[in-house]
Amino acid sequence: MLVDIGGKSEGILPFRELSLAIEPKELKVGDTLEVMIHRIDDQDGQLYLSERRARALKTWEKVIEAHDNDEVIEATVTQVVKGGVLVDLGMRGFVPASQIRRQPVGNLDELVGKKLRLKVIDLDHKRHRVVLSQRQVLEEELNAKKQELLGTLQVGQIREGVVVRLAEFGAFVDLGGIDGLIHNSELSYARIKHPSEVVKIGDTVSVEVMKFDPEAKKVSLSLKHALPDPWVEHADKLWEGNKLVAQVVKVTPNYLLVEIVPGVLAMVPKGEFDASVQYSPGQEVDVTLLTINNGTRRITGSIQHVADIAPDELVDFPAEDGFGPLGAELSTTSI
């Protein structure tokens, strides 16, 4: 096409010198373009123009400014190449695969045509090459959200979060920038062996903030505190003399620990079960409730249904079972 640049003659703008952002078929006489003279014919002085080179030069100036001011710029992915993707800034920019997201990216082809929010992390002034990162943008935004969240967290708050990881000792919940830990002992009133018995990755849960360390950015959470209290839920079954089918949880020479209703444990002391019988965890047994202390939440029971027990023969729940003196439940939540 011929372009009037205010000289003695028009300049020639080949279609190949148009940037990808311009469709030649959509151009018409009278349209305005920004161009630069990139060659002059020595024989007849003919001017050869380039719109894409002018755009690239102007873009390079903007890229330098964005780098100097630590600004975020948007660009569309145009091509997948070895080690990452190319984006259109008005000039080509390279985004390494490791700098696209905080987590590894699977199929890079899915990104073609999509916009990325980027920061310039490296410039080659001599070759006009630019390397960009979206991961840096995402991490900075996440850190800002963490600081904002830490400023509003308070012990006792009920927060909503998403389960993001399971471990042998508990579940990690994303509160919106910070991951908090729900220890197994705080997942359920019932005894569990693994957090997968209660939650799965992707679940949205309501949790109570037990404690948090702003310096370490660690939060301890409780799921069971946001659930119905089994002592209240099953109050109609918790009375002295009631006979229930319970499940053996732990067996020792001096006592049995049994779950009489989900989330409520009772101790069967030595003398209230037949020591010659081989009990095992998971076994169901008939238990008569002998004593109930609602204040300390301590329950003793009998498998032999012998009600006459001397007080000094009753032993307390050992601390390693999650109970302290008089069966008071200990907090095992920790940062």
HUFEN-V260396 format. One record per residue. RES is the residue in one small letter. PHI is phi in whole degrees, -180 to 180 (NA if undefined). PSI is psi in degrees with one decimal (999 if undefined). BURIAL is 1 if it has 9 or more other C-alpha atoms within 8 Angstrom, else 0. Layout:
# HUFEN-V260396
res;phi;psi;burial
RES;PHI;PSI;BURIAL
RES;PHI;PSI;BURIAL
This chain:
# HUFEN-V260396
res;phi;psi;burial
m;NA;156.2;0
l;-101;136.4;0
v;-128;129.6;0
d;-84;115.5;0
i;-112;15.2;0
g;84;14.0;0
g;-97;-167.9;0
k;-71;-26.2;0
s;-142;162.9;0
e;-71;157.2;1
g;-100;154.7;1
i;-96;126.8;1
l;-117;97.7;1
p;-64;148.9;1
f;-59;-32.0;0
r;-67;-14.6;0
e;-96;14.6;1
l;-94;144.2;1
s;-75;164.5;1
l;-64;-20.4;0
a;-75;-11.5;0
i;-113;128.9;0
e;-97;115.1;0
p;-53;-37.7;0
k;-66;-20.9;0
e;-89;-9.3;0
l;-77;145.9;0
k;-140;162.5;0
v;-59;131.8;0
g;104;-15.3;0
d;-67;150.9;0
t;-106;134.4;0
l;-131;150.9;0
e;-94;122.2;0
v;-134;167.3;1
m;-134;151.7;1
i;-82;117.5;1
h;-110;-8.3;0
r;-161;142.1;0
i;-124;125.2;1
d;-68;125.8;1
d;-67;-24.8;0
q;-79;-53.4;0
d;-118;3.4;0
g;73;16.6;0
q;-65;135.4;1
l;-93;130.6;1
y;-111;128.9;1
l;-111;161.1;1
s;-144;122.2;1
e;-82;-37.7;1
r;-69;-34.3;1
r;-71;-36.7;1
a;-66;-41.9;1
r;-64;-41.2;1
a;-64;-41.2;1
l;-64;-42.9;0
k;-67;-40.2;0
t;-64;-40.1;1
w;-58;-40.0;1
e;-64;-39.4;0
k;-69;-36.3;0
v;-64;-44.0;1
i;-61;-42.2;0
e;-65;-41.9;0
a;-64;-38.1;1
h;-66;-44.9;1
d;-66;-34.6;0
n;-98;4.6;0
d;54;47.1;0
e;-96;155.8;0
v;-92;133.0;1
i;-124;150.2;0
e;-102;143.1;1
a;-153;151.3;1
t;-97;135.9;1
v;-71;127.6;1
t;-111;-24.8;1
q;-161;145.8;1
v;-96;129.9;1
v;-129;174.9;0
k;-61;121.2;0
g;89;-1.9;0
g;168;-148.6;1
v;-135;156.6;1
l;-101;144.0;1
v;-125;154.7;1
d;-98;110.2;1
l;-103;3.7;1
g;102;-16.1;1
m;-144;168.7;1
r;-80;137.8;1
g;-129;152.4;1
f;-114;130.6;1
v;-118;110.6;1
p;-61;149.6;1
a;-57;-35.4;1
s;-71;-12.7;1
q;-108;12.8;1
i;-85;-46.0;1
r;-138;171.5;1
r;-73;-28.8;1
q;-106;158.7;0
p;-58;142.7;0
v;-95;134.1;1
g;-79;-86.5;0
n;-94;107.4;0
l;-67;-26.1;1
d;-61;-26.5;0
e;-68;-15.7;0
l;-87;-15.5;0
v;-61;128.4;1
g;92;-8.6;0
k;-97;151.2;0
k;-89;141.4;0
l;-118;148.5;1
r;-102;118.7;1
l;-128;156.9;1
k;-125;145.3;1
v;-77;125.5;1
i;-114;-14.1;1
d;-157;138.1;0
l;-128;136.6;1
d;-113;95.4;0
h;-63;-33.7;0
k;-69;-42.4;0
r;-100;0.4;0
h;55;48.2;0
r;-113;144.1;1
v;-134;136.0;1
v;-114;134.7;1
l;-127;165.3;1
s;-141;127.8;1
q;-91;-27.8;1
r;-59;-40.2;1
q;-62;-40.0;1
v;-62;-46.6;1
l;-65;-40.0;1
e;-69;-38.5;1
e;-66;-39.4;0
e;-67;-38.6;0
l;-65;-43.0;1
n;-63;-37.2;1
a;-65;-40.2;0
k;-66;-36.8;1
k;-62;-46.3;1
q;-63;-40.3;0
e;-65;-42.2;0
l;-66;-42.7;1
l;-61;-29.8;1
g;-74;-16.0;0
t;-112;-11.2;0
l;-68;138.3;0
q;-141;144.2;0
v;-61;134.0;1
g;98;-12.1;0
q;-68;146.4;0
i;-99;120.8;1
r;-122;153.5;1
e;-103;137.5;1
g;-150;177.6;1
v;-120;131.3;1
v;-69;121.9;1
v;-114;-19.0;1
r;-159;144.3;0
l;-117;139.4;1
a;-130;171.6;1
e;-61;-32.4;0
f;-96;-7.1;0
g;168;-170.9;1
a;-122;141.8;1
f;-102;133.0;1
v;-122;129.0;1
d;-83;116.9;1
l;-90;3.4;1
g;110;43.2;1
g;131;-22.7;1
i;-130;135.4;1
d;-91;128.6;1
g;-110;155.1;1
l;-105;128.5;1
i;-103;108.5;1
h;-66;152.5;1
n;-51;-36.9;1
s;-69;-16.0;1
e;-107;5.1;1
l;-83;-32.6;1
s;-155;153.3;1
y;-72;-26.3;1
a;-80;157.9;0
r;-78;131.6;0
i;-128;154.9;1
k;-97;-30.1;0
h;-147;142.9;1
p;-59;-22.3;1
s;-64;-14.9;0
e;-71;-18.4;0
v;-117;-42.9;0
v;-134;165.2;1
k;-136;160.6;1
i;-60;132.6;1
g;100;-13.3;0
d;-67;139.7;0
t;-95;124.6;0
v;-130;151.7;1
s;-98;125.6;1
v;-130;156.6;1
e;-103;136.9;1
v;-78;116.7;1
m;-87;-47.0;1
k;-167;160.6;1
f;-152;153.8;1
d;-115;102.3;1
p;-60;-33.5;0
e;-68;-47.0;0
a;-85;-8.4;0
k;57;43.4;1
k;-118;140.5;1
v;-131;134.5;1
s;-104;131.7;1
l;-124;163.8;1
s;-134;128.9;1
l;-91;-36.3;1
k;-69;-26.2;1
h;-69;-18.2;1
a;-95;2.4;1
l;-104;163.5;0
p;-59;138.9;0
d;-75;119.4;0
p;-62;-27.2;1
w;-67;-30.7;0
v;-85;-41.4;0
e;-64;-35.5;0
h;-113;28.8;1
a;-59;-31.5;1
d;-69;-13.7;0
k;-102;-12.6;0
l;-97;80.1;1
w;-141;145.9;1
e;-62;131.5;1
g;98;-13.2;0
n;-70;140.8;1
k;-107;125.7;0
l;-130;154.8;1
v;-87;117.6;1
a;-116;165.6;1
q;-115;128.9;1
v;-68;130.4;1
v;-106;-40.7;1
k;-147;143.7;1
v;-122;127.5;1
t;-136;166.5;0
p;-64;-27.2;0
n;-100;-18.3;0
y;-162;161.1;1
l;-115;141.7;1
l;-108;122.9;1
v;-127;150.1;1
e;-101;110.8;1
i;-85;-34.1;1
v;-141;158.7;1
p;-53;118.4;0
g;94;-5.0;1
v;-123;124.2;1
l;-106;151.4;1
a;-133;152.3;1
m;-107;132.1;1
v;-105;105.2;1
p;-75;165.6;1
k;-58;134.2;1
g;102;-17.6;0
e;-109;9.9;1
f;-144;154.5;1
d;-77;110.7;0
a;-65;-18.6;0
s;-83;-11.3;0
v;-86;139.2;0
q;-89;100.2;0
y;-91;153.0;0
s;-144;149.8;1
p;-56;136.6;1
g;95;-14.6;0
q;-73;141.3;0
e;-94;135.6;0
v;-138;153.1;1
d;-85;125.3;1
v;-125;132.5;1
t;-100;128.2;1
l;-76;123.1;1
l;-96;-53.7;1
t;-133;141.5;1
i;-133;123.0;1
n;-116;102.0;0
n;-67;-27.5;0
g;-67;-47.1;0
t;-97;-5.2;1
r;56;48.0;1
r;-112;128.1;1
i;-128;133.9;1
t;-115;147.4;1
g;-138;174.1;1
s;-137;133.4;1
i;-88;-27.5;1
q;-88;-3.6;0
h;61;34.7;0
v;-94;115.8;0
a;-87;-20.5;0
d;-86;93.0;0
i;-120;126.4;0
a;-69;136.4;0
p;-53;-36.2;0
d;-76;-6.8;0
e;-90;-13.7;0
l;-79;132.3;0
v;-110;150.7;0
d;-79;158.9;0
f;-62;128.6;1
p;-64;148.1;1
a;-61;-31.1;1
e;-70;-12.8;0
d;-91;8.5;0
g;90;11.7;1
f;-130;142.0;1
g;-103;-158.5;1
p;-55;138.4;1
l;65;14.8;1
g;80;11.2;1
a;-67;130.6;1
e;-71;133.4;1
l;-92;149.8;0
s;-83;123.2;0
t;-107;10.2;0
t;-76;131.6;1
s;-145;156.4;0
i;-82;999;1
